[in-house]
Each structure stands twice: as C-alpha cells, then as structure tokens.
C-alpha cells in the first residue's frame, strides 16, 4: 500500500528531507556551498539512521559529516594569496575566457557584451595563482570608475573575491585617480553581492561606492 502524505511519520519526513538536501548539494558548483549543504543533509541522515537502528547508515553519514567539517575548516582557515593580473583590452586569453564563460556570465549580467572601446581597466583576480575572476571597468576624467563586469567563476563564489577587489585594492584605485565606483545590478544575486561589498543606491538608481 502506498503511504499517504498524512500517514508519513515525522521520522520518515526527516529521512526524506535528508535525501532531498543531499541530492540538492550535488547540484552546487561551488565547493563551499556543496560542503555546507551536504553537511546539513548528512547530519540529518546520520540522526535518522541511528534513531531507526540502521547503524551502517548512521555511521556512514556521521563519517561524511566529519569529512565535510574537516574540509570546511581547511577552506575557511587557510590564508589565501590574492593578486591581480592586468591585461590589455584586446588580450586573447581574456577574450577566450569571456567566450568560455558566456552563458554563466549572462545569468548574472544579462545582456552583457564586451566592448574593448568602453574598457580601460581590466584585470584577472588570481587566488593562489589560479584565475578566479575577471574585472572590467571604464574610468572617466572625473575619477569615476564604471564597473562593467565583476565576474567570479563558480568554484570561488564565497565573497572573498569581492572583498579583495572592493576593499584591499582601494589604494591601487586611488593611485589611478579613482574616487568612486558605480555600477548597475542585473540580478538579485548580483545586487546582494554588491550590497555586501559596500555599494549603496544613489539618487539615479545606480549603485555606488566611494574609494577611500
């Protein structure tokens, strides 16, 4: 007989929920999000296994919990090295990078099209010498930098790139005569990212951040 929703016990719901959470974690492209979500699901599954007496299930998922915690501690505890690699507006690798990540870029920057004539600041953000993202912008004569692209590849979406660009590079921007940055948000995740990195809405509906 097929169980009806009303007849499913709370314990069974915990098992179903744990399964859904673990399955959902497998869709995460970010290793940090995968570990966190998988940790929650494995914790519930471990609890479920021990309560119903399925000790192999409980022990296995307890082990997965410990593995997730171990790697999360390593990820958040390690000191990463950030650098910038400035490139020309017609850099061939950058053009290939934009083409390769085009679909993902469109999810966060709908309608974005690269125009070399509207770019005079372009650099890759390197994390431990691996390319983590690309920053593009145009500085005008008054010292305003319009950010046209601040893209981070999926594996590095943990806000560390934004903190590096918008806080640790302030002196670099000041040396180039930049007084403030402005940009538009094209999606909810992009808006959340900008607000978390110090941007505020101005009277024109743009997001801006003073370079101090």
QUINOR-V528443 format. One record per backbone hydrogen bond with DSSP energy under -1.0 kcal/mol. NH is the residue of the N-H (numbers start at 1). CO is the residue of the C=O. If there is no record, write none. Layout:
nh=NH co=CO
nh=NH co=CO
This chain:
nh=13 co=9
nh=14 co=10
nh=15 co=11
nh=16 co=12
nh=17 co=13
nh=18 co=14
nh=19 co=15
nh=20 co=16
nh=21 co=17
nh=22 co=18
nh=23 co=19
nh=24 co=20
nh=25 co=21
nh=26 co=22
nh=27 co=24
nh=28 co=25
nh=34 co=30
nh=35 co=31
nh=36 co=32
nh=37 co=33
nh=38 co=34
nh=39 co=35
nh=40 co=36
nh=41 co=37
nh=42 co=38
nh=43 co=39
nh=44 co=40
nh=45 co=41
nh=46 co=42
nh=47 co=43
nh=48 co=44
nh=49 co=45
nh=50 co=46
nh=51 co=47
nh=52 co=48
nh=54 co=49
nh=55 co=53
nh=58 co=54
nh=59 co=55
nh=60 co=56
nh=61 co=57
nh=62 co=58
nh=63 co=59
nh=64 co=60
nh=65 co=61
nh=66 co=62
nh=67 co=63
nh=68 co=64
nh=69 co=65
nh=70 co=66
nh=71 co=67
nh=72 co=68
nh=73 co=69
nh=74 co=70
nh=75 co=71
nh=76 co=72
nh=77 co=73
nh=78 co=74
nh=83 co=126
nh=85 co=124
nh=87 co=122
nh=91 co=88
nh=95 co=91
nh=96 co=92
nh=97 co=93
nh=98 co=94
nh=99 co=95
nh=100 co=96
nh=101 co=97
nh=105 co=101
nh=106 co=102
nh=109 co=105
nh=112 co=109
nh=118 co=115
nh=119 co=116
nh=120 co=137
nh=121 co=137
nh=123 co=135
nh=124 co=85
nh=125 co=133
nh=126 co=83
nh=127 co=130
nh=128 co=81
nh=130 co=127
nh=132 co=125
nh=133 co=125
nh=134 co=151
nh=135 co=123
nh=136 co=149
nh=137 co=121
nh=138 co=146
nh=140 co=144
nh=143 co=140
nh=145 co=180
nh=146 co=138
nh=147 co=182
nh=148 co=136
nh=149 co=136
nh=151 co=134
nh=153 co=132
nh=156 co=153
nh=157 co=154
nh=158 co=156
nh=163 co=159
nh=164 co=160
nh=165 co=161
nh=166 co=162
nh=167 co=163
nh=168 co=163
nh=169 co=164
nh=170 co=167
nh=173 co=169
nh=174 co=170
nh=175 co=171
nh=177 co=174
nh=178 co=173
nh=179 co=143
nh=180 co=143
nh=181 co=209
nh=182 co=145
nh=183 co=207
nh=191 co=187
nh=192 co=188
nh=193 co=189
nh=194 co=190
nh=195 co=191
nh=196 co=192
nh=198 co=195
nh=199 co=194
nh=200 co=208
nh=202 co=206
nh=205 co=202
nh=207 co=183
nh=208 co=200
nh=209 co=181
nh=211 co=179
